Every structure is written in structure tokens, then in C-alpha cells.
Amino acid sequence: MSKKNLFKVIFMAQGQVYEIYARRVGHGEMFGFVEVEELVFGERTTLVVDPSEEKIQSEFENVKRTYLPMHAIIRIDEVDKQGVSKISKLENGNIAQFPMPVYTPGDKT
């Protein structure tokens, strides 16, 4: 009865929104980054090929682990079923999230 965790990670990069699936997500050892490991993609057993999923799969083809900046993360969900990984255009592409500091030192009074 060993259920493997599955996470859907949605993040922004280069004016696009990425949606990927992974087995492991954590804070990792690099401060300010989210560590995403064991990326999961759909099997290529059918004749119908989704070009957006094929593009993202080729982009992460030899990636063992990826580190995403915290300010780029939109959402992380733990899910029961895997959906389609995809890259989509950012709505209102000329608007970007302003990076916020992760750590702000307290006042020393």
C-alpha cells in the first residue's frame, strides 16, 4: 500500500507558464530556491502526440533535478492523477512579478 506522492508545479519562466509533474518537491539546499526532482511525463505509447508536452519533455530531457526561484513559483499542488505537462503563454505578458526578498533582517534596537 505504498502510494507515491505526485506534485503539480506551476511556475513562470521567460514570459511563459510551465506546468510540470514531479515525485519530490522541497526547499533543497540552495536558499531561495525550490528543488524539484523525479519529473514525470506521459508515456509515448499512443500515436497521438501533444506538441506542447513533447516540447516540455525535450526541454527537461536529461534533467535529474531542477531548482526554481521561489518568486517564480505560482502554485504547488499534491495531486492523485497526472495531467498533461505544458507550456502556455503568460496572460498580459508585459506584466511580471516583482521579486520580493525572502529574508529581511529584523530591526536591531
C-alpha positions in Angstrom: 0.0 0.0 0.0 2.8 2.4 -0.8 1.3 5.4 -2.6 3.9 7.6 -4.3 3.4 11.3 -3.9 2.8 13.3 -7.1 3.0 17.1 -7.3 1.9 19.6 -9.9 4.3 22.5 -10.0 3.2 25.7 -11.9 5.9 28.4 -12.4 6.8 31.3 -14.6 9.9 31.4 -16.7 10.9 33.6 -19.7 7.4 35.0 -20.1 5.7 31.6 -20.1 3.8 29.5 -17.6 5.2 26.0 -17.1 3.1 23.1 -15.6 5.1 20.1 -14.7 4.7 17.0 -12.5 7.2 15.6 -10.1 7.5 13.0 -7.4 9.7 15.1 -5.0 9.5 18.8 -4.2 11.3 20.5 -1.3 13.2 23.6 -0.2 16.6 21.9 -1.0 20.0 23.2 0.0 20.1 26.4 -2.1 18.5 29.3 -0.2 15.6 30.9 -2.1 15.0 28.0 -4.5 12.5 25.2 -4.6 14.1 21.8 -5.5 12.0 19.7 -7.9 13.1 16.1 -8.6 11.9 13.0 -10.4 10.0 14.8 -13.1 7.1 12.7 -14.5 5.9 12.9 -18.1 3.2 11.0 -20.0 4.2 7.8 -21.8 4.7 7.9 -25.5 2.7 4.7 -26.2 -0.1 6.3 -28.2 0.1 7.6 -31.8 -1.5 11.0 -30.9 1.4 13.2 -29.7 0.7 16.5 -27.9 3.3 19.0 -29.2 3.3 21.1 -26.0 4.0 18.1 -23.9 6.7 17.0 -26.3 8.3 20.4 -26.1 8.5 20.5 -22.3 9.7 16.9 -22.2 12.5 17.6 -24.6 13.5 20.7 -22.5 13.8 18.7 -19.3 15.0 15.5 -21.1 18.3 15.0 -19.2 17.4 16.9 -16.0 17.9 14.9 -12.8 16.8 17.8 -10.5 15.8 21.4 -11.2 15.9 24.4 -8.9 13.2 27.1 -9.3 13.4 30.5 -7.7 10.8 30.9 -5.0 9.4 34.1 -6.6 8.8 32.2 -9.9 6.5 29.6 -8.3 2.8 30.2 -8.8 1.5 27.1 -7.2 2.4 23.6 -6.0 -0.4 21.0 -5.5 -0.2 17.4 -4.4 -2.5 15.5 -6.8 -3.8 12.0 -7.3 -3.6 11.8 -11.1 -1.1 13.1 -13.5 -2.3 15.6 -16.1 -0.6 16.9 -19.2 2.6 18.8 -18.7 2.5 22.0 -20.8 3.9 25.4 -21.5 1.5 28.3 -22.1 1.8 32.0 -22.7 1.6 34.3 -19.8 -1.6 36.3 -19.9 -0.8 40.0 -20.1 2.8 39.0 -21.0 4.1 42.5 -20.3 3.4 42.2 -16.6 6.0 40.5 -14.5 6.0 39.6 -10.8 8.4 41.9 -8.8 10.9 39.8 -7.0 10.5 40.1 -3.2 13.2 39.4 -0.7 12.9 36.1 1.0 14.7 37.2 4.1 14.6 40.7 5.6 16.7 41.3 8.7 14.9 42.5 11.8 15.4 45.8 13.4 18.2 45.9 15.9 17.2 48.4 18.6 
